[in-house]
Amino acid sequence: MTVRQPRYSKEEFARRGDEIYQSQVRSQVEADNHSKIVAIDIETGAFEVAPSEIAACDRLEARYPDAQIWIVRIGSSHVHRFGRRTKRAV
């Protein structure tokens, strides 16, 4: 198994990933995929949607073996939550 090396700083990686998600991917995936994971190649803009991070990344890597992958949970500002969840008022 080859270990992939990042080609961008953390800041540039995040900037590119967020920009691609907001400008190209979000409108295509948000309606029917709430809480699923989207894996985005920050170099090509290619993406895959799946219920888990592993499935989304595996599908994307099958198409783009050298992908630089940014992960977003659809409809959320974070992929994982730590600590107690707060309930929303209806």
KEVO-121057 format. One line per field, with one value per atom (N, C-alpha, C): residue number from 1; residue in one letter; chain; atom name; x, y, z. Coordinates in pm, whole numbers. Layout:
# residues N
num <- (NUM/...)
residu <- (A/...)
chaine <- (A/...)
atome <- (CA/...)
X <- (X/...)
Y <- (Y/...)
Z <- (Z/...)
***
This chain:
# residues 90
num <- (1/1/1/2/2/2/3/3/3/4/4/4/5/5/5/6/6/6/7/7/7/8/8/8/9/9/9/10/10/10/11/11/11/12/12/12/13/13/13/14/14/14/15/15/15/16/16/16/17/17/17/18/18/18/19/19/19/20/20/20/21/21/21/22/22/22/23/23/23/24/24/24/25/25/25/26/26/26/27/27/27/28/28/28/29/29/29/30/30/30/31/31/31/32/32/32/33/33/33/34/34/34/35/35/35/36/36/36/37/37/37/38/38/38/39/39/39/40/40/40/41/41/41/42/42/42/43/43/43/44/44/44/45/45/45/46/46/46/47/47/47/48/48/48/49/49/49/50/50/50/51/51/51/52/52/52/53/53/53/54/54/54/55/55/55/56/56/56/57/57/57/58/58/58/59/59/59/60/60/60/61/61/61/62/62/62/63/63/63/64/64/64/65/65/65/66/66/66/67/67/67/68/68/68/69/69/69/70/70/70/71/71/71/72/72/72/73/73/73/74/74/74/75/75/75/76/76/76/77/77/77/78/78/78/79/79/79/80/80/80/81/81/81/82/82/82/83/83/83/84/84/84/85/85/85/86/86/86/87/87/87/88/88/88/89/89/89/90/90/90)
residu <- (M/M/M/T/T/T/V/V/V/R/R/R/Q/Q/Q/P/P/P/R/R/R/Y/Y/Y/S/S/S/K/K/K/E/E/E/E/E/E/F/F/F/A/A/A/R/R/R/R/R/R/G/G/G/D/D/D/E/E/E/I/I/I/Y/Y/Y/Q/Q/Q/S/S/S/Q/Q/Q/V/V/V/R/R/R/S/S/S/Q/Q/Q/V/V/V/E/E/E/A/A/A/D/D/D/N/N/N/H/H/H/S/S/S/K/K/K/I/I/I/V/V/V/A/A/A/I/I/I/D/D/D/I/I/I/E/E/E/T/T/T/G/G/G/A/A/A/F/F/F/E/E/E/V/V/V/A/A/A/P/P/P/S/S/S/E/E/E/I/I/I/A/A/A/A/A/A/C/C/C/D/D/D/R/R/R/L/L/L/E/E/E/A/A/A/R/R/R/Y/Y/Y/P/P/P/D/D/D/A/A/A/Q/Q/Q/I/I/I/W/W/W/I/I/I/V/V/V/R/R/R/I/I/I/G/G/G/S/S/S/S/S/S/H/H/H/V/V/V/H/H/H/R/R/R/F/F/F/G/G/G/R/R/R/R/R/R/T/T/T/K/K/K/R/R/R/A/A/A/V/V/V)
chaine <- (A/A/A/A/A/A/A/A/A/A/A/A/A/A/A/A/A/A/A/A/A/A/A/A/A/A/A/A/A/A/A/A/A/A/A/A/A/A/A/A/A/A/A/A/A/A/A/A/A/A/A/A/A/A/A/A/A/A/A/A/A/A/A/A/A/A/A/A/A/A/A/A/A/A/A/A/A/A/A/A/A/A/A/A/A/A/A/A/A/A/A/A/A/A/A/A/A/A/A/A/A/A/A/A/A/A/A/A/A/A/A/A/A/A/A/A/A/A/A/A/A/A/A/A/A/A/A/A/A/A/A/A/A/A/A/A/A/A/A/A/A/A/A/A/A/A/A/A/A/A/A/A/A/A/A/A/A/A/A/A/A/A/A/A/A/A/A/A/A/A/A/A/A/A/A/A/A/A/A/A/A/A/A/A/A/A/A/A/A/A/A/A/A/A/A/A/A/A/A/A/A/A/A/A/A/A/A/A/A/A/A/A/A/A/A/A/A/A/A/A/A/A/A/A/A/A/A/A/A/A/A/A/A/A/A/A/A/A/A/A/A/A/A/A/A/A/A/A/A/A/A/A/A/A/A/A/A/A/A/A/A/A/A/A/A/A/A/A/A/A)
atome <- (N/CA/C/N/CA/C/N/CA/C/N/CA/C/N/CA/C/N/CA/C/N/CA/C/N/CA/C/N/CA/C/N/CA/C/N/CA/C/N/CA/C/N/CA/C/N/CA/C/N/CA/C/N/CA/C/N/CA/C/N/CA/C/N/CA/C/N/CA/C/N/CA/C/N/CA/C/N/CA/C/N/CA/C/N/CA/C/N/CA/C/N/CA/C/N/CA/C/N/CA/C/N/CA/C/N/CA/C/N/CA/C/N/CA/C/N/CA/C/N/CA/C/N/CA/C/N/CA/C/N/CA/C/N/CA/C/N/CA/C/N/CA/C/N/CA/C/N/CA/C/N/CA/C/N/CA/C/N/CA/C/N/CA/C/N/CA/C/N/CA/C/N/CA/C/N/CA/C/N/CA/C/N/CA/C/N/CA/C/N/CA/C/N/CA/C/N/CA/C/N/CA/C/N/CA/C/N/CA/C/N/CA/C/N/CA/C/N/CA/C/N/CA/C/N/CA/C/N/CA/C/N/CA/C/N/CA/C/N/CA/C/N/CA/C/N/CA/C/N/CA/C/N/CA/C/N/CA/C/N/CA/C/N/CA/C/N/CA/C/N/CA/C/N/CA/C/N/CA/C/N/CA/C/N/CA/C/N/CA/C/N/CA/C/N/CA/C/N/CA/C/N/CA/C/N/CA/C/N/CA/C/N/CA/C)
X <- (85/0/88/65/143/86/173/131/131/17/3/52/126/176/92/55/-20/65/1/72/41/-40/-83/-71/-60/-63/-204/-219/-351/-450/-403/-489/-535/-443/-476/-567/-541/-623/-768/-786/-919/-986/-912/-968/-1020/-938/-978/-1098/-1095/-1206/-1337/-1335/-1456/-1505/-1414/-1451/-1519/-1461/-1520/-1657/-1667/-1796/-1903/-1872/-1971/-2008/-1911/-1936/-1979/-1941/-1967/-2049/-2027/-2083/-2213/-2220/-2332/-2468/-2486/-2615/-2654/-2558/-2586/-2622/-2577/-2592/-2682/-2703/-2766/-2912/-2989/-3133/-3167/-3103/-3142/-3042/-2941/-2833/-2796/-2890/-2859/-2790/-2683/-2601/-2510/-2514/-2420/-2287/-2186/-2051/-2023/-1962/-1913/-1761/-1692/-1546/-1514/-1430/-1400/-1251/-1213/-1073/-1050/-967/-948/-869/-817/-745/-834/-924/-1007/-1151/-1195/-1335/-1426/-1372/-1453/-1497/-1615/-1664/-1747/-1761/-1844/-1923/-2047/-2134/-2160/-2153/-2178/-2220/-2275/-2315/-2197/-2078/-1962/-1841/-1748/-1624/-1545/-1535/-1456/-1514/-1646/-1709/-1690/-1710/-1696/-1552/-1455/-1313/-1272/-1318/-1284/-1335/-1458/-1514/-1436/-1401/-1327/-1187/-1121/-986/-986/-1095/-1104/-1100/-1158/-1158/-1032/-983/-866/-770/-681/-593/-504/-474/-387/-464/-592/-678/-630/-646/-624/-765/-806/-947/-983/-1087/-1150/-1286/-1324/-1448/-1542/-1671/-1774/-1896/-1960/-2089/-2195/-2279/-2378/-2480/-2500/-2596/-2541/-2410/-2349/-2220/-2182/-2056/-1938/-1963/-1855/-1881/-1775/-1788/-1821/-1752/-1775/-1809/-1886/-1922/-1860/-1798/-1743/-1823/-1848/-1922/-2071/-2141/-2286/-2356/-2460/-2543/-2648/-2675/-2783/-2907/-3023/-3150/-3197/-3253/-3309/-3455/-3498/-3640/-3713/-3830/-3908/-3988)
Y <- (-118/0/123/212/334/441/508/617/745/806/929/1048/1137/1255/1377/1460/1580/1675/1739/1832/1978/1998/2134/2152/2277/2305/2275/2260/2233/2343/2467/2581/2580/2554/2550/2431/2319/2199/2230/2288/2321/2427/2527/2633/2576/2494/2434/2342/2257/2165/2238/2339/2417/2491/2548/2623/2532/2415/2322/2274/2243/2197/2304/2427/2534/2573/2578/2629/2523/2396/2296/2176/2133/2005/2021/2117/2130/2127/2204/2210/2077/1993/1864/1754/1768/1657/1686/1811/1843/1798/1802/1775/1634/1532/1395/1315/1380/1305/1358/1416/1474/1372/1413/1335/1233/1219/1130/1203/1130/1184/1208/1321/1345/1357/1279/1284/1356/1461/1546/1544/1523/1536/1685/1749/1893/1936/1842/1877/1867/1772/1752/1800/1811/1844/1724/1606/1483/1453/1390/1357/1230/1171/1053/1072/1027/1034/893/874/742/761/658/667/679/634/639/701/747/806/703/583/479/447/430/397/510/635/749/760/746/756/640/519/403/421/469/491/597/706/813/766/694/643/539/468/372/445/563/645/730/782/871/822/729/668/766/880/977/1097/1079/1189/1250/1381/1455/1481/1403/1395/1486/1566/1650/1588/1573/1507/1606/1599/1685/1599/1626/1563/1656/1606/1688/1741/1872/1938/1969/1955/1979/2058/2128/2203/2121/1995/1908/1763/1686/1544/1462/1490/1419/1519/1476/1560/1498/1580/1535/1599/1523/1578/1561/1627/1614/1687/1627/1690/1777/1891/1975/1951/1954/1934/2067/2061/2180/2193/2315/2340/2334/2275/2259/2381)
Z <- (0/0/0/-91/-102/-11/62/148/65/56/-21/60/-1/67/28/125/92/7/-88/-175/-143/-40/-4/147/189/333/384/515/573/538/542/512/367/275/132/102/165/147/186/305/355/267/226/143/12/-53/-180/-164/-60/-35/-11/75/104/-20/-95/-215/-319/-343/-439/-390/-262/-208/-227/-186/-193/-335/-425/-560/-661/-641/-743/-695/-572/-527/-448/-361/-268/-338/-442/-510/-573/-603/-667/-566/-442/-347/-226/-194/-66/-53/-159/-149/-98/-149/-117/-33/19/85/223/296/427/518/581/675/609/477/410/395/353/336/188/157/22/31/-51/-61/-191/-182/-296/-324/-449/-489/-514/-433/-443/-567/-642/-765/-888/-892/-1010/-991/-866/-838/-842/-872/-874/-731/-719/-585/-587/-468/-447/-318/-317/-199/-150/-18/41/187/248/389/486/444/534/464/546/493/411/462/395/258/252/123/23/66/-25/-75/16/-22/-113/-81/-165/-307/-322/-455/-532/-463/-528/-566/-477/-506/-617/-635/-746/-880/-883/-1006/-1020/-907/-904/-796/-830/-729/-653/-711/-645/-591/-563/-518/-387/-376/-253/-199/-98/-61/57/35/137/165/293/331/398/358/415/446/562/591/535/448/379/479/475/564/702/721/851/835/939/933/983/1021/1070/1029/1024/988/1113/1224/1350/1458/1556/1669/1795/1877/2004/2116/2220/2333/2318/2405/2413/2299/2248/2144/2209/2151/2201/2117/2183/2113/2056/1936/1874/1913/1935/1959/1826/1827/1703/1674)
***
